């Protein structure tokens, strides 16, 4: 019986010892391989690799996924002495497994990320007022904070992906000041919009007036052209008539002269009975 069990035990131990040399890295993992407790290499891709069998070789598995911290709500002071209770979070990932293993650990790294984010966020908020926190400028502020934290954590093999403020509440004693600050900002916004609206109204009126003047000038020019063409046509017809009837032409010229003479009310004309104009009025051919 012992002859059978002993070989089986030896084979089982050998298989276990050989299996301990296999390193299986999942999709959500990275691995740091050690030999005699000294770091040999990092496995950053999923798959199977090998190391020295235990106890001569070992492996540290590290998260490949994006991680997040959820620190306690912290109170920060702004440049205008407003106090805010801020609930924020930081998302990060381990980009250099060997540096990470040499300088920190999973539990310690979370504490280090939280402390670095708290310090950087406190410094950034201390340099701005409430209006910045309430406006779109906050996004740029958080980008700057993220870059600063990432630079600090780079020494630990960590890259900070994002930092976000989930909620920011006023401390009770700051509520009156915060209300006044927000009212002042809204009033400034109203005045700015009103000024922009007035300027836009003036611009539209000026444009409309210019278009009206242009259309009137165009209409007058068109009317002048049409009037000139009509007068030219009338002159052409008159000249044609004059060319056909010399007596009528002489009569027409006399009529034009008398019309100009009597255009003024104070003018008087005395004509002789032998005047050609009077004779033409008595001419039977004119009456026909």
C-alpha positions as CSV (number, residue, x, y, z in Angstrom):
1,X,0.0,0.0,0.0
2,X,2.8,2.4,1.0
3,X,4.6,1.5,-2.3
4,X,1.6,3.0,-4.2
5,X,0.9,6.1,-2.0
6,X,4.5,7.3,-1.9
7,X,4.9,7.6,-5.7
8,X,1.5,9.2,-6.0
9,X,2.5,11.8,-3.3
10,X,5.8,12.5,-5.0
11,X,4.0,13.0,-8.3
12,X,1.4,15.3,-6.7
13,X,4.1,17.4,-5.0
14,X,6.0,17.6,-8.3
15,X,3.0,18.7,-10.2
16,X,2.1,21.3,-7.5
17,X,5.7,22.6,-7.6
18,X,5.7,22.8,-11.4
19,X,2.3,24.6,-11.3
20,X,3.7,27.2,-9.0
21,X,6.0,28.3,-11.8
22,X,3.0,29.3,-14.0
23,X,1.8,32.9,-13.9
24,X,-1.7,33.5,-15.2
25,X,-2.5,37.2,-15.7
26,X,-6.2,38.2,-16.2
27,X,-7.5,41.0,-18.3
28,X,-8.0,43.2,-15.2
29,X,-4.6,42.5,-13.8
30,X,-0.9,43.3,-14.1
31,X,1.8,41.3,-12.4
32,X,5.3,41.9,-11.0
33,X,7.4,38.8,-11.0
34,X,10.1,38.2,-8.3
35,X,13.0,35.8,-8.1
36,X,14.5,35.2,-4.7
37,X,12.4,38.2,-3.6
38,X,14.1,40.5,-6.1
39,X,11.9,42.1,-8.8
40,X,12.6,40.6,-12.2
41,X,10.0,42.0,-14.6
42,X,6.4,43.3,-15.0
43,X,3.7,41.5,-17.0
44,X,1.3,44.2,-18.2
45,X,-0.6,42.1,-20.8
46,X,-3.1,39.3,-20.1
47,X,-1.8,35.8,-20.7
48,X,0.4,33.0,-19.3
49,X,4.1,33.3,-18.3
50,X,6.5,31.6,-16.1
51,X,8.6,32.2,-13.0
52,X,10.8,30.2,-10.6
53,X,8.7,27.7,-8.7
54,X,7.9,28.5,-5.1
55,X,9.4,29.3,-2.8
56,X,12.2,30.7,-5.0
57,X,9.8,32.8,-7.1
58,X,6.7,34.9,-6.3
59,X,4.4,37.2,-8.1
60,X,2.5,40.4,-7.0
61,X,-0.8,41.0,-8.8
62,X,-1.8,44.7,-9.4
63,X,-5.1,46.2,-10.7
64,X,-5.1,47.2,-14.3
65,X,-8.6,48.9,-14.0
66,X,-9.2,52.5,-13.2
67,X,-9.6,52.9,-9.4
68,X,-11.4,55.5,-7.4
69,X,-11.0,57.0,-3.9
70,X,-14.0,58.1,-1.9
71,X,-12.6,60.3,0.9
72,X,-14.7,61.8,3.7
73,X,-16.3,65.2,3.1
74,X,-13.7,67.9,3.6
75,X,-14.1,71.6,4.5
76,X,-12.2,74.0,2.3
77,X,-11.8,77.8,2.6
78,X,-12.0,80.0,-0.5
79,X,-10.1,83.2,-1.1
80,X,-13.1,85.3,0.1
81,X,-13.2,83.3,3.3
82,X,-16.3,81.3,2.2
83,X,-16.3,77.8,3.8
84,X,-17.5,74.9,1.7
85,X,-18.1,71.3,2.7
86,X,-16.9,69.5,-0.4
87,X,-17.6,65.9,-1.4
88,X,-15.2,64.9,-4.1
89,X,-13.6,61.8,-5.6
90,X,-10.4,60.9,-7.6
91,X,-10.0,58.3,-10.3
92,X,-6.6,56.9,-11.0
93,X,-4.8,53.9,-12.4
94,X,-1.4,52.2,-11.9
95,X,0.7,52.7,-15.0
96,X,4.2,51.6,-13.8
97,X,3.8,48.3,-11.8
98,X,7.4,48.0,-10.8
99,X,7.7,51.6,-9.5
100,X,4.4,51.1,-7.7
101,X,5.5,47.9,-5.9
102,X,8.8,49.4,-4.9
103,X,7.4,52.6,-3.4
104,X,3.9,51.8,-2.1
105,X,1.2,49.2,-1.5
106,X,-2.5,49.0,-2.3
107,X,-3.7,50.4,1.1
108,X,-0.9,53.0,1.3
109,X,-1.4,54.2,-2.2
110,X,-5.1,55.0,-1.6
111,X,-4.1,57.1,1.4
112,X,-1.4,58.8,-0.6
113,X,-3.7,59.6,-3.4
114,X,-6.3,61.0,-1.0
115,X,-3.8,63.1,0.8
116,X,-2.3,64.5,-2.4
117,X,-5.7,65.3,-3.8
118,X,-6.8,67.0,-0.6
119,X,-3.7,69.2,-0.4
120,X,-3.8,70.2,-4.1
121,X,-7.6,70.9,-4.0
122,X,-7.2,72.9,-0.8
123,X,-4.5,75.0,-2.4
124,X,-6.4,75.6,-5.6
125,X,-9.7,76.6,-3.8
126,X,-7.8,78.9,-1.6
127,X,-6.8,80.9,-4.6
128,X,-10.3,81.5,-6.0
129,X,-13.6,83.0,-4.9
130,X,-17.1,81.6,-4.8
131,X,-18.0,82.9,-8.3
132,X,-15.3,80.7,-9.8
133,X,-16.6,77.6,-8.0
134,X,-20.1,78.3,-9.2
135,X,-19.1,79.0,-12.8
136,X,-17.7,77.1,-15.8
137,X,-14.2,78.1,-14.6
138,X,-14.4,75.3,-12.1
139,X,-13.7,72.7,-14.8
140,X,-10.4,74.4,-15.7
141,X,-9.6,74.6,-12.0
142,X,-10.1,70.9,-11.6
143,X,-8.0,70.1,-14.7
144,X,-5.1,72.0,-13.1
145,X,-5.6,70.2,-9.8
146,X,-5.6,66.8,-11.7
147,X,-2.3,67.7,-13.4
148,X,-0.7,68.6,-10.1
149,X,-1.8,65.4,-8.4
150,X,-0.7,63.3,-11.3
151,X,2.7,64.9,-11.2
152,X,3.0,64.0,-7.5
153,X,1.7,60.4,-7.9
154,X,3.9,59.8,-10.9
155,X,6.7,59.1,-8.5
156,X,4.7,56.1,-7.3
157,X,3.8,54.8,-10.8
158,X,0.3,56.2,-10.6
159,X,-1.5,58.4,-13.1
160,X,-4.5,60.4,-12.0
161,X,-7.3,60.2,-14.6
162,X,-9.8,62.6,-13.1
163,X,-10.9,64.6,-10.1
164,X,-14.5,65.7,-9.7
165,X,-16.6,67.6,-7.1
166,X,-19.8,65.7,-6.5
167,X,-21.3,68.2,-4.1
168,X,-20.3,71.4,-2.4
169,X,-22.5,72.8,0.5
170,X,-22.2,76.1,2.3
171,X,-21.3,76.1,5.9
172,X,-24.3,77.5,7.9
173,X,-22.6,80.8,9.0
174,X,-21.6,81.5,5.4
175,X,-25.1,81.4,3.9
176,X,-25.9,85.2,4.1
177,X,-22.5,86.1,2.5
178,X,-23.0,83.4,-0.2
179,X,-26.5,84.8,-1.0
180,X,-25.2,88.3,-1.3
181,X,-22.3,87.1,-3.5
182,X,-24.7,85.2,-5.8
183,X,-27.0,88.2,-6.0
184,X,-24.2,90.4,-7.0
185,X,-23.1,88.0,-9.7
186,X,-26.6,87.7,-11.1
187,X,-26.9,91.5,-11.1
188,X,-23.6,91.9,-13.0
189,X,-24.8,89.3,-15.5
190,X,-28.1,91.1,-16.0
191,X,-26.4,94.4,-16.6
192,X,-24.0,92.8,-19.0
193,X,-26.8,91.2,-21.0
194,X,-28.8,94.4,-21.0
195,X,-25.8,96.3,-22.3
196,X,-25.2,93.7,-25.0
197,X,-28.9,93.9,-26.0
198,X,-28.8,97.7,-26.3
199,X,-25.7,97.5,-28.4
200,X,-27.2,94.9,-30.7
201,X,-30.4,97.0,-31.0
202,X,-28.4,100.0,-32.1
203,X,-26.5,97.9,-34.6
204,X,-29.7,96.6,-36.1
205,X,-31.2,100.1,-36.3
206,X,-28.1,101.4,-38.0
207,X,-28.2,98.5,-40.5
208,X,-31.9,99.1,-41.2
209,X,-31.4,102.9,-41.7
210,X,-28.5,102.2,-44.1
211,X,-30.5,99.7,-46.1
212,X,-33.4,102.2,-46.3
213,X,-31.1,105.0,-47.5
214,X,-29.7,102.7,-50.1
215,X,-33.1,101.7,-51.4
216,X,-34.3,105.3,-51.5
217,X,-31.2,106.3,-53.4
218,X,-31.6,103.4,-55.8
219,X,-35.3,104.3,-56.4
220,X,-34.4,108.0,-57.1
221,X,-31.7,107.0,-59.5
222,X,-34.1,104.6,-61.3
223,X,-36.8,107.4,-61.4
224,X,-34.2,109.9,-62.8
225,X,-33.2,107.4,-65.5
226,X,-36.8,106.7,-66.4
227,X,-37.6,110.5,-66.5
228,X,-34.6,111.1,-68.7
229,X,-35.6,108.3,-71.0
230,X,-39.2,109.7,-71.2
231,X,-38.0,113.3,-71.9
232,X,-35.7,112.0,-74.6
233,X,-38.5,110.1,-76.2
234,X,-40.8,113.1,-76.0
235,X,-38.1,115.3,-77.6
236,X,-37.6,112.7,-80.3
237,X,-41.3,112.6,-81.1
238,X,-41.4,116.4,-81.0
239,X,-38.5,116.7,-83.3
240,X,-40.0,114.2,-85.7
241,X,-43.2,116.3,-85.7
242,X,-41.3,119.5,-86.3
243,X,-39.5,117.9,-89.2
244,X,-42.8,117.1,-90.9
245,X,-44.6,120.4,-90.2
246,X,-42.5,123.6,-90.2
247,X,-45.5,125.8,-89.5
248,X,-46.4,123.8,-86.5
249,X,-42.8,123.9,-85.2
250,X,-42.9,127.8,-85.4
251,X,-46.2,127.8,-83.6
252,X,-44.8,125.5,-80.9
253,X,-41.7,127.6,-80.3
254,X,-43.9,130.7,-79.9
255,X,-46.1,128.9,-77.4
256,X,-43.1,127.9,-75.4
257,X,-41.8,131.4,-75.3
258,X,-45.1,132.9,-74.2
259,X,-45.5,130.2,-71.5
260,X,-42.1,131.1,-70.0
261,X,-43.0,134.8,-70.1
262,X,-46.3,134.4,-68.3
263,X,-44.9,131.9,-65.8
264,X,-44.5,134.7,-63.2
265,X,-47.8,136.2,-62.0
266,X,-46.5,139.8,-61.9
267,X,-45.5,139.7,-65.6
268,X,-47.8,141.3,-68.2
269,X,-47.7,141.0,-72.0
270,X,-49.1,143.5,-74.5
271,X,-49.4,142.2,-78.0
272,X,-50.2,144.0,-81.2
273,X,-53.2,143.0,-83.3
274,X,-50.7,142.3,-86.0
275,X,-48.8,139.8,-83.8
276,X,-48.2,136.4,-85.5
277,X,-49.4,134.6,-82.3
278,X,-52.8,136.3,-82.4
279,X,-53.0,135.7,-86.1
280,X,-52.3,132.0,-85.6
281,X,-55.1,131.8,-83.0
282,X,-57.5,133.2,-85.6
283,X,-56.2,130.9,-88.3
284,X,-58.9,128.4,-89.4
285,X,-56.2,125.7,-89.9
286,X,-55.4,125.8,-86.1
287,X,-59.0,125.2,-85.2
288,X,-59.3,122.2,-87.5
